[in-house]
Amino acid sequence: MKELYKGKVKTVLQTENPDEVLIRFEDKVTCGNGKHETHIPGKGEINCEISAILFEKLHRMGIKNHYLNRPEPNIMCCERVEIIPLEVVVRNVATGSIVRETTIQEGTRFCPELIEFYLKDDSNNDPLLTPDRMNLMGYDVVDIRLFKGMAYEINVMLKEIFNSIDIDLIDFKLEFGYTSRGEIILADEISPDGCRLWRKGTTESMDKDLYRKNTGNIMEAYQQILAQLK
């Protein structure tokens, strides 16, 4: 099978069907835009299953996404899309980079949620984009409103899903892509690698911060989340 793209923790492969791809989740965890990397047996499978479950739940709630099925434990079959080179970050509570880079206090709750755009470019550390910059890059006001509207809907639904398993959704990253029909749909993955998840009513991490900060076992946390989502 032809390899279309190899990322930090996922590999995209072309299938015989030109409109479908396979996304293989690797047994790796990284941070610092890939500067630090660790091999963790079984991690690809668990992230793949969590993503599949969340994509299925979102689909049933009316969110169109690229997920089709999971032919192998660590592989998703997905509709092929042209990924839009933007990372859409939704913040419900202030933590991480927004605290380091601004005067916003840790734990500040955003009502409504804060939706930010970053250029998808690891080599330049995914810089924050302003609306004016996005406009100059070819995204107009309608595009920005569309991305924000989709991010808002997904946030409402994901908060509901995680709240049902006693997890607070602190922030998360989304990516979108164009289908062959020109439709914009949710793509990439949704897993604890790209979300900040805290035990309900606490600041106890259940996500990749356990690896970033060396404060716990991410596999134990991810397995707990998976067991509750099933």
N, C-alpha and C positions, 0 to 999 in steps of 0.2 A: 504494500500500500504506500502511496506517495505521502511523504511528510510535508504538510503545508506550513506548519509553524511549530516551533519549539520554544515554549516559554520557561519560566523559572520552575514551575511545578506541574505544567500540563503540556501535552503534545497533541497537535491537531493533525489528523490523517484523513485523506480523501478516500471515500468509498467508491464503489462502482457506479453508484448513483451520483451524478454531478451536483444534485441539490442536497446531499447529505454528507456529513462528516462524522468522524469518531473523535471524541476528546478523551485522551488517556490521562488519568490523574496519577502522577508519579509519587513514589514514597519519599517525598522530600518536604522539608519546611525551610523557608528562607525569611530573612528580614534585611532591612537596609537596602532595598532594591536589589536583592540577590548577593550582597556583600558577605552575608553569613548564611551558611547552608548546612543542613544536617539530614542524613538519611534516617527515616523512621519507618520500619517495616509495617505495612498495613495502613499507613496514613492515606495513601491514594484511594484505597477502597472505601474508607470511612467518609472522606470528603466527597467522593463521587456519590455515595448513597444519600448523604445529607442533602447535597445539591439536587439530586433527582427528586427526593421527597418534597423539598421546598418548591421546585419548579412545578411539580404536579399539583401541589396545594394552591399555588398562585394561579395556575391555569384554571382550576375549578372555581377560583374566585374572580375570573375574568381577565387575568393578565396574560397577554400573548407572549410566549417565549419560545426559544429555539429547541427546547428539550423534546425528544421523541420517545426514547426508551433506553434501557440500560442492558446491553447485550452481554456484558461481562462485569464482574464486581467493581472494577476500577475504570470502566469505560462507559461513556454516555454517547448514544447516537443522537445527533442534533441536526436541525435544518441548517444548511450552510448560509452564513450571513457575512456581509462585509462589515467588519467591526468599525464603529465610529471611534476615532482616536481621542475619546474623552472619557475620563473617569468621573462619574457623578457620585459625590459623597453626601450622604444624608446624616445629619447630626441631630440627635435628640438630647444629648447631654454633652457638655464640654469636657473633653479629655484629650490626651495625645497632642498632636501637632498644633491644634488651635490654641491650646493653653501655652505651649512653648513659644509660639510665634506672636501672641497677642497679650493683652492685659485681661482677657476673659478668665475668670476664676474657674478652677477645677470644680466640676460638679454642677455648674450652671445649667439649668434646664431651659431648652429653647422651645418657646411656644409662640408661633408655630416652629416646626423644625427648621434648621438651617440647611439649605441645599447649596452645595458648592461644586464648581467645575474645575477639573485639573486636566492638563494635557497628558495623554497617555504616552509617556516618554521616559523610561527608566534611566536612560543615559543622562538626562537633565533633571533627574529626581522629581519627575511629574509636577511641574510648576503650576501654581494656582493661576486660574484664568479669570479676568474681569469680563463683564459683558462687552465692553468696548473692544477688548482683544479678540473675543469670540466673534464679534461682528466683522472685524478686519480679517479673520480667518475664514469667513464665508458663512457663519451661522447668524441668521437674522433673529429678530425678536420673536417671531413665530416658532422657530426652532427651539429657542431657549425656553419659551413657555411650554412647549410640548415636552421637553425633557423634564422640566420641573414638575409638570402635571403628572407624568408617569411616575416620577420618583416619589411624589406625595402619595399617590395611590398605593404604590408598593410598600411604602413605609407604614401606612395604616394597616395593611394586611399582615406584614411581617411582625409588627408589634403585637397584633392579635394572636398570631401563631405562637410567638415566643412567650407571650404573657400566659398562654394556656399551659405552658410547662414551667411556669415560675422563673422565667428568665426575662431580664430587662434588656431590650435592644437599645444600646447606647449610640452606636453609629455603624454605618456600613457603606460599602462601595458597590456601585452598579455600573454595568457596561451595556450598551445597546448596539444593534447592528441592523443593516438594511438587508431585507430578503431579496430574492430575485424578482419579486413583484414590486419592489420599491417601498415596502412597508417597514416601519421601524418597530422592532420587537426587543424584548429583554434577552440578553445573551450572557456568555461567559459562565460564571458559577455563582452560587450563593452558599457560602459555608462559613464556619468559624474562622477560616483564614482571612476572609474579607469583611468580617463583622466584629464589633466589640459587643460582647455578651456578658452581663453580670448576673449573678444569682439575685433573684428578686429582693429588692430592698437593701442590697449590700453593694460593695465595690469589689467583690470577689470575681476575678476574671474566669471566663469559661471559653477563652478564645486564644488566638495566636500571641497575645500579650504574655501568656505564660512562658512562651519560648523567648520572646523579645527581652523580657525582664528576668528570665531564669527563675521564675517563682513557682513553677509547678509542672505537672505532667500533662501535656496537651492531649495525648491519646486518651487518658482517663477522662478528661473533661469532654472531649469530642464523643467518646463512647456513651457517656451519660446523656448528652444532648440527643444523639441518634436514638437511643433506647426510648427516650421520652417522646420523640417526634413520631415514632412508628405507630 
